[in-house]
């Protein structure tokens, strides 16, 4: 088994906070949307965030082991319609204000520079950009601040990304894009210690593309930059298991464990407790094998 849990102190610098990645971390998903594929509408009431529900969910995720809370106000499911900057801010800004009072790292999941600007001004620690920092203004925002950024690969855009996605070699093509964006960051003055890379499972990819990426995840490591993986409850899990969205916990946890074994440092999940338990088992097995190796 690849050594996953070790004493080496790799750090992700997120504004005023620093996250140790000496072991895998969990990012809890908080969708403040009416139409997200898994939990749309659960945290939004009459187009306003249900703040008591959001805070209860956030606190539960933290108690279960989440190290990051990822807040989004725009669904990126296949076929999702775009929302205005004003609507997105109306959904997420009140949530961010409350979550920033908690002892955790808060991430804004957006590809709109205007939304990210307000979030960063509030003190948000991480910008999770599903458009992969392809916007010059978003790149400048991150460069001119001290927040971290997650660069995700997406072929196309949410409304049409699942219309016959095609690659000559999905792993090579995704790696090339991520390499280009890392180089862009370097030129802009964004250090590796502030970057996460996300292959973008389900974003312009078939089930076979996703499986290839998961199987060959280690090939996407670039300059030691940590990988973030999000497979939780996605259609690939449903296609493999035949389960509906609400029944994909077990498949999602299995995918998360495989991702960690293959090099993921952060896993973005809906089901924090179940994934945390699985990683505890993986940790116990991994550390046992490392101890035996050391003893030899």
C-alpha positions as CSV (number, residue, x, y, z in Angstrom):
1,X,0.0,0.0,0.0
2,X,1.3,3.5,-0.9
3,X,2.3,5.5,2.2
4,X,-0.6,7.8,2.8
5,X,-0.3,9.0,6.4
6,X,3.2,10.3,7.3
7,X,4.9,12.7,9.6
8,X,6.0,15.1,6.8
9,X,4.4,18.4,7.3
10,X,2.9,19.6,4.0
11,X,0.9,22.8,4.5
12,X,-1.8,24.5,2.6
13,X,-1.8,28.3,3.2
14,X,-5.3,29.7,3.2
15,X,-5.3,33.4,4.1
16,X,-5.2,33.7,7.9
17,X,-5.2,29.9,8.3
18,X,-2.9,27.0,7.6
19,X,-4.0,23.4,7.0
20,X,-1.7,20.5,7.6
21,X,-1.9,17.9,4.9
22,X,0.2,15.3,6.6
23,X,-3.0,13.1,6.4
24,X,-6.0,13.3,4.1
25,X,-8.6,16.0,4.9
26,X,-12.4,16.3,4.3
27,X,-14.2,19.2,2.7
28,X,-17.9,19.3,3.6
29,X,-20.3,20.4,0.9
30,X,-22.9,23.2,1.7
31,X,-25.0,23.9,-1.4
32,X,-27.1,27.0,-0.9
33,X,-29.1,26.3,-4.1
34,X,-32.6,25.1,-5.1
35,X,-31.3,22.7,-7.8
36,X,-28.0,21.0,-6.9
37,X,-28.2,17.4,-7.9
38,X,-27.9,15.9,-4.4
39,X,-29.2,18.3,-1.8
40,X,-30.7,21.3,-3.7
41,X,-33.2,23.1,-1.6
42,X,-32.3,21.6,1.7
43,X,-30.4,24.8,2.9
44,X,-32.4,27.3,0.9
45,X,-35.9,28.5,1.8
46,X,-37.9,30.9,-0.5
47,X,-34.6,31.8,-2.2
48,X,-33.0,32.8,1.1
49,X,-30.5,30.7,3.0
50,X,-32.0,28.8,5.9
51,X,-29.3,30.0,8.3
52,X,-30.2,27.9,11.4
53,X,-30.2,24.8,9.2
54,X,-27.0,25.8,7.5
55,X,-25.3,26.4,10.9
56,X,-26.5,23.1,12.3
57,X,-25.3,21.2,9.2
58,X,-22.0,23.0,9.3
59,X,-21.4,22.3,13.0
60,X,-22.3,18.6,12.5
61,X,-19.8,18.3,9.6
62,X,-17.1,19.8,11.7
63,X,-17.9,17.5,14.6
64,X,-17.7,14.6,12.2
65,X,-14.3,15.5,11.0
66,X,-14.5,18.1,8.2
67,X,-11.6,20.5,8.0
68,X,-13.1,22.7,5.3
69,X,-16.6,23.9,4.6
70,X,-17.3,24.6,0.9
71,X,-20.2,27.0,0.2
72,X,-21.8,27.3,-3.2
73,X,-24.7,29.3,-4.5
74,X,-24.7,28.1,-8.1
75,X,-25.5,24.6,-9.1
76,X,-23.0,23.1,-11.4
77,X,-24.9,19.9,-12.2
78,X,-25.1,18.9,-15.9
79,X,-27.7,21.2,-17.5
80,X,-27.7,23.7,-14.7
81,X,-28.9,27.2,-15.6
82,X,-26.7,30.1,-14.6
83,X,-27.7,32.5,-11.9
84,X,-26.9,36.2,-11.6
85,X,-24.1,37.6,-9.5
86,X,-26.7,39.3,-7.3
87,X,-28.7,36.1,-6.7
88,X,-25.5,34.1,-6.0
89,X,-24.3,36.7,-3.5
90,X,-27.8,36.9,-1.9
91,X,-27.5,33.2,-1.2
92,X,-23.9,32.8,0.0
93,X,-22.8,36.1,1.6
94,X,-25.1,35.7,4.7
95,X,-23.9,32.1,5.1
96,X,-20.2,33.0,4.8
97,X,-20.6,35.7,7.4
98,X,-21.9,33.2,9.9
99,X,-19.5,30.3,9.0
100,X,-16.5,32.6,9.3
101,X,-17.3,32.8,13.0
102,X,-16.5,29.1,13.3
103,X,-13.1,27.6,13.9
104,X,-12.6,26.2,10.4
105,X,-11.5,27.0,6.9
106,X,-14.3,28.4,4.8
107,X,-14.3,28.0,1.0
108,X,-16.4,29.8,-1.6
109,X,-17.3,27.6,-4.5
110,X,-17.8,30.0,-7.4
111,X,-16.5,30.9,-10.9
112,X,-17.7,34.5,-10.7
113,X,-15.0,37.0,-9.8
114,X,-17.6,39.4,-8.3
115,X,-18.8,36.8,-5.9
116,X,-15.3,35.7,-5.0
117,X,-14.3,39.3,-4.4
118,X,-17.0,39.8,-1.8
119,X,-16.2,36.4,-0.2
120,X,-12.5,37.2,0.1
121,X,-13.3,40.7,1.5
122,X,-15.3,39.0,4.3
123,X,-12.3,36.8,5.1
124,X,-13.0,33.6,3.2
125,X,-9.9,31.4,3.1
126,X,-10.2,29.5,-0.2
127,X,-11.6,30.1,-3.7
128,X,-12.9,26.9,-5.3
129,X,-13.1,27.7,-8.9
130,X,-14.7,25.1,-11.1
131,X,-13.6,27.1,-14.2
132,X,-10.0,26.4,-13.3
133,X,-8.8,30.0,-13.0
134,X,-9.4,30.7,-16.6
135,X,-10.6,34.2,-15.8
136,X,-7.8,36.8,-15.7
137,X,-9.8,38.8,-13.1
138,X,-10.1,35.7,-10.8
139,X,-6.4,35.0,-11.2
140,X,-5.6,38.6,-10.2
141,X,-8.0,38.4,-7.2
142,X,-6.2,35.4,-5.9
143,X,-2.7,36.7,-6.7
144,X,-3.4,40.0,-4.9
145,X,-4.7,38.3,-1.8
146,X,-3.3,35.6,0.4
147,X,-6.2,33.0,-0.1
148,X,-5.8,29.6,-1.4
149,X,-7.3,28.5,-4.7
150,X,-8.6,25.2,-6.1
151,X,-8.1,24.9,-9.8
152,X,-10.6,22.4,-11.4
153,X,-10.6,21.0,-14.9
154,X,-13.9,21.2,-16.8
155,X,-14.5,20.5,-20.4
156,X,-17.2,22.8,-21.7
157,X,-19.6,24.5,-19.3
158,X,-22.3,23.1,-17.0
159,X,-25.2,23.4,-19.3
160,X,-23.6,21.3,-22.1
161,X,-20.5,19.7,-20.5
162,X,-22.0,16.2,-20.6
163,X,-23.0,16.4,-24.3
164,X,-20.6,13.7,-25.7
165,X,-17.3,14.7,-23.9
166,X,-14.3,13.5,-25.8
167,X,-10.5,13.2,-25.1
168,X,-7.6,11.6,-26.8
169,X,-6.3,10.6,-23.4
170,X,-8.3,12.0,-20.5
171,X,-5.5,11.8,-18.0
172,X,-2.9,13.4,-20.3
173,X,-5.4,16.1,-21.4
174,X,-6.4,17.0,-17.8
175,X,-2.8,17.0,-16.7
176,X,-1.8,19.4,-19.5
177,X,-4.6,21.8,-18.5
178,X,-3.6,21.7,-14.9
179,X,0.1,22.2,-15.8
180,X,-0.8,25.3,-17.8
181,X,-2.8,26.7,-15.0
182,X,0.0,26.1,-12.4
183,X,2.4,27.9,-14.8
184,X,-0.1,30.8,-15.0
185,X,-0.3,30.9,-11.2
186,X,3.5,30.9,-10.9
187,X,3.7,33.9,-13.4
188,X,1.1,35.7,-11.3
189,X,2.9,35.2,-8.1
190,X,0.7,32.5,-6.6
191,X,2.9,30.0,-4.8
192,X,2.4,26.2,-4.8
193,X,1.6,26.3,-1.1
194,X,-1.7,28.1,-1.9
195,X,-2.9,25.8,-4.8
196,X,-5.1,22.7,-4.9
197,X,-5.7,20.8,-8.1
198,X,-9.0,19.1,-8.9
199,X,-9.4,16.7,-12.0
200,X,-13.1,17.7,-12.1
201,X,-14.8,14.3,-11.9
202,X,-18.1,14.5,-13.8
203,X,-17.4,17.9,-15.4
204,X,-17.4,17.0,-19.0
205,X,-16.4,13.4,-18.5
206,X,-18.1,10.0,-19.0
207,X,-18.1,7.3,-16.4
208,X,-15.1,5.7,-18.2
209,X,-13.3,9.0,-18.2
210,X,-13.9,9.3,-14.5
211,X,-12.7,5.8,-13.8
212,X,-9.5,6.3,-15.8
213,X,-8.8,9.5,-13.8
214,X,-9.4,7.7,-10.5
215,X,-7.3,4.8,-11.5
216,X,-4.4,7.0,-12.7
217,X,-4.9,9.8,-10.2
218,X,-1.2,9.7,-9.1
219,X,-0.2,10.8,-12.7
220,X,-1.9,14.2,-12.0
221,X,0.5,15.2,-9.3
222,X,2.3,18.3,-10.4
223,X,5.2,19.8,-8.4
224,X,3.9,18.3,-5.2
225,X,0.7,20.3,-5.3
226,X,-2.1,18.6,-3.4
227,X,-5.0,17.0,-5.2
228,X,-8.6,17.6,-4.3
229,X,-11.2,15.0,-5.4
230,X,-15.0,15.3,-5.6
231,X,-16.9,12.1,-6.4
232,X,-19.5,12.2,-3.7
233,X,-22.9,11.0,-4.9
234,X,-22.1,11.7,-8.5
235,X,-23.7,10.0,-11.5
236,X,-20.6,7.8,-12.0
237,X,-21.3,6.2,-8.6
238,X,-25.0,5.8,-9.6
239,X,-24.0,4.2,-13.0
240,X,-21.7,1.7,-11.2
241,X,-24.1,0.8,-8.4
242,X,-27.5,1.4,-9.9
243,X,-28.4,3.6,-6.9
244,X,-30.3,6.8,-6.8
245,X,-28.6,9.9,-5.5
246,X,-29.7,9.5,-1.9
247,X,-28.5,5.9,-1.8
248,X,-24.9,6.5,-3.0
249,X,-23.2,6.8,0.4
250,X,-21.5,3.5,0.3
251,X,-20.3,3.8,-3.2
252,X,-19.1,7.4,-2.6
253,X,-17.1,6.3,0.5
254,X,-15.4,3.5,-1.5
255,X,-14.5,6.1,-4.2
256,X,-13.1,8.4,-1.5
257,X,-10.9,5.7,-0.1
258,X,-9.6,4.8,-3.5
259,X,-8.9,8.4,-4.3
260,X,-6.9,8.8,-1.1
261,X,-5.0,5.6,-1.8
262,X,-4.1,7.0,-5.2
263,X,-2.9,10.3,-4.0
264,X,-5.8,12.6,-3.0
265,X,-5.0,15.0,-0.1
266,X,-8.5,16.4,0.2
267,X,-11.8,14.7,-0.5
268,X,-15.0,16.8,-1.1
269,X,-17.9,15.0,0.4
270,X,-21.6,15.2,1.5
271,X,-21.3,12.3,4.0
272,X,-18.6,13.4,6.3
273,X,-19.0,10.9,9.2
274,X,-19.1,7.8,6.9
275,X,-16.1,9.0,4.9
276,X,-14.2,9.9,8.1
277,X,-14.8,6.4,9.5
278,X,-13.5,4.8,6.4
279,X,-10.4,6.9,6.4
280,X,-9.8,6.0,10.1
281,X,-9.7,2.3,9.1
282,X,-7.4,3.1,6.1
283,X,-5.2,5.0,8.5
284,X,-5.0,2.1,11.0
285,X,-4.1,-0.4,8.2
286,X,-1.6,2.0,6.6
287,X,0.2,2.9,9.8
288,X,0.4,-0.8,10.7
289,X,2.1,-1.6,7.5
290,X,4.5,1.3,7.9
291,X,5.4,0.2,11.4
292,X,6.2,-3.3,10.1
293,X,8.3,-1.8,7.3
294,X,10.2,0.3,9.9
295,X,10.7,-2.8,12.1
296,X,12.3,-4.6,9.2
